[in-house]
Amino acid sequence: MMTTWEQVLLGIVALALAFFFWPGVKASLERSRQAEQRDWLAVLLPIGAVVLFVILLVVMARS
């Protein structure tokens, strides 16, 4: 279990990271809004590959 000062330090680090990365996230969100064609295949293809791989692992583990 983490002590109180460790939790406080972790919270401060999380806030610092969020503050540090916010300009990049904001710019990325703005660019994605301006994009004409959204490439959903680039998102769905890796997710589908991971799902199929996990299914393959489950099937192999039952054998």
WOWOLIN-V799083 format. One record per residue. N is the residue number from 1. OMEGA is omega in degrees with one decimal (none if undefined). Layout:
BEGIN
n=N omega=OMEGA
n=N omega=OMEGA
END
This chain:
BEGIN
n=1 omega=-179.2
n=2 omega=176.5
n=3 omega=-176.2
n=4 omega=-177.6
n=5 omega=176.7
n=6 omega=177.7
n=7 omega=178.5
n=8 omega=179.2
n=9 omega=177.7
n=10 omega=176.8
n=11 omega=178.8
n=12 omega=178.6
n=13 omega=178.9
n=14 omega=178.0
n=15 omega=178.6
n=16 omega=177.7
n=17 omega=178.3
n=18 omega=178.8
n=19 omega=-178.5
n=20 omega=-175.8
n=21 omega=-175.0
n=22 omega=179.6
n=23 omega=178.7
n=24 omega=178.6
n=25 omega=-180.0
n=26 omega=178.9
n=27 omega=179.0
n=28 omega=177.8
n=29 omega=179.1
n=30 omega=178.4
n=31 omega=-179.2
n=32 omega=176.8
n=33 omega=-176.9
n=34 omega=-177.7
n=35 omega=-180.0
n=36 omega=-176.4
n=37 omega=178.1
n=38 omega=-175.8
n=39 omega=-178.4
n=40 omega=178.9
n=41 omega=178.8
n=42 omega=177.8
n=43 omega=-174.3
n=44 omega=-178.5
n=45 omega=177.6
n=46 omega=178.9
n=47 omega=177.5
n=48 omega=178.5
n=49 omega=179.0
n=50 omega=179.4
n=51 omega=178.2
n=52 omega=178.3
n=53 omega=178.2
n=54 omega=177.3
n=55 omega=177.3
n=56 omega=178.7
n=57 omega=179.5
n=58 omega=179.6
n=59 omega=179.6
n=60 omega=-179.1
n=61 omega=-179.9
n=62 omega=-177.6
n=63 omega=none
END
